[in-house]
Amino acid sequence: MTPYNRNTLIVGLAAALVIGAVVSYFASSHPDGLEKTQEDLGAAAPAHKGLVAPPVAFNEYSLKCLGEGFWGNAVAGVVGCLLVMGLLLGLGHLLRRWRHETTANGAS
């Protein structure tokens, strides 16, 4: 990795973490378009009353174990950014390896 790419990655990751940690706290409490449409159509409630939704890690973009408020949102935003960054870096690594193997096999 060149120094330029490394610096770009570090600055991008830092910006994403700041946005995930700080700006996520100020996100709108109003439902998004899909959620609003579900509520308007009466589809927001589960169709089967006996079913219980499984627990999710980032319910309403917050970690409930840290309580409602800034810290729950900040940690959820940071963890979400790190998960997405890890997935993208892993996918990039796999694609780069696949391209290298394809090129090496095609040249022989």
HUCORBEL-V257375 format. One record per pair of residues at least 4 apart in sequence whose ideal C-beta (glycine too) atoms are under 7 Angstrom apart, sorted by the first residue. I is the first residue (numbers start at 1). J is the second residue. D is the distance in whole Angstrom. If there is no record, write none. Layout:
I | J | D
I | J | D
This chain:
1 | 5 | 5
1 | 6 | 5
2 | 6 | 7
3 | 7 | 6
4 | 8 | 6
5 | 9 | 6
6 | 10 | 6
7 | 11 | 6
8 | 12 | 6
9 | 13 | 6
10 | 14 | 6
11 | 15 | 6
12 | 16 | 6
13 | 17 | 6
13 | 85 | 6
14 | 18 | 6
15 | 19 | 6
16 | 20 | 6
16 | 81 | 5
16 | 85 | 7
17 | 21 | 6
17 | 78 | 6
17 | 81 | 6
18 | 22 | 6
19 | 23 | 5
20 | 24 | 6
20 | 77 | 3
20 | 78 | 5
20 | 80 | 6
20 | 81 | 4
21 | 74 | 4
21 | 77 | 5
21 | 78 | 5
24 | 61 | 6
24 | 73 | 5
24 | 74 | 7
24 | 77 | 4
25 | 70 | 5
25 | 73 | 5
25 | 74 | 7
27 | 61 | 7
31 | 35 | 4
31 | 36 | 5
31 | 39 | 7
32 | 36 | 7
33 | 37 | 6
34 | 38 | 6
35 | 39 | 6
36 | 40 | 6
37 | 41 | 6
38 | 43 | 5
38 | 44 | 4
39 | 44 | 5
46 | 51 | 6
58 | 62 | 7
58 | 63 | 7
58 | 76 | 5
58 | 80 | 6
59 | 64 | 6
61 | 73 | 6
61 | 76 | 6
62 | 68 | 7
62 | 72 | 4
62 | 73 | 5
62 | 76 | 5
63 | 72 | 5
63 | 75 | 5
63 | 76 | 5
64 | 72 | 7
66 | 71 | 5
66 | 72 | 4
66 | 75 | 6
67 | 71 | 7
67 | 72 | 6
68 | 72 | 6
70 | 74 | 6
71 | 75 | 6
72 | 76 | 6
73 | 77 | 6
74 | 78 | 6
75 | 79 | 6
76 | 80 | 6
77 | 81 | 6
78 | 82 | 6
79 | 83 | 6
80 | 84 | 6
81 | 85 | 6
82 | 86 | 6
83 | 87 | 6
84 | 88 | 6
85 | 89 | 6
86 | 90 | 6
87 | 91 | 6
88 | 92 | 6
89 | 93 | 6
90 | 94 | 6
91 | 95 | 6
92 | 96 | 6
93 | 97 | 6
94 | 98 | 6
95 | 99 | 6
96 | 100 | 6
97 | 101 | 6
98 | 102 | 6
99 | 103 | 6
100 | 104 | 6
101 | 105 | 6
102 | 106 | 6
103 | 107 | 6
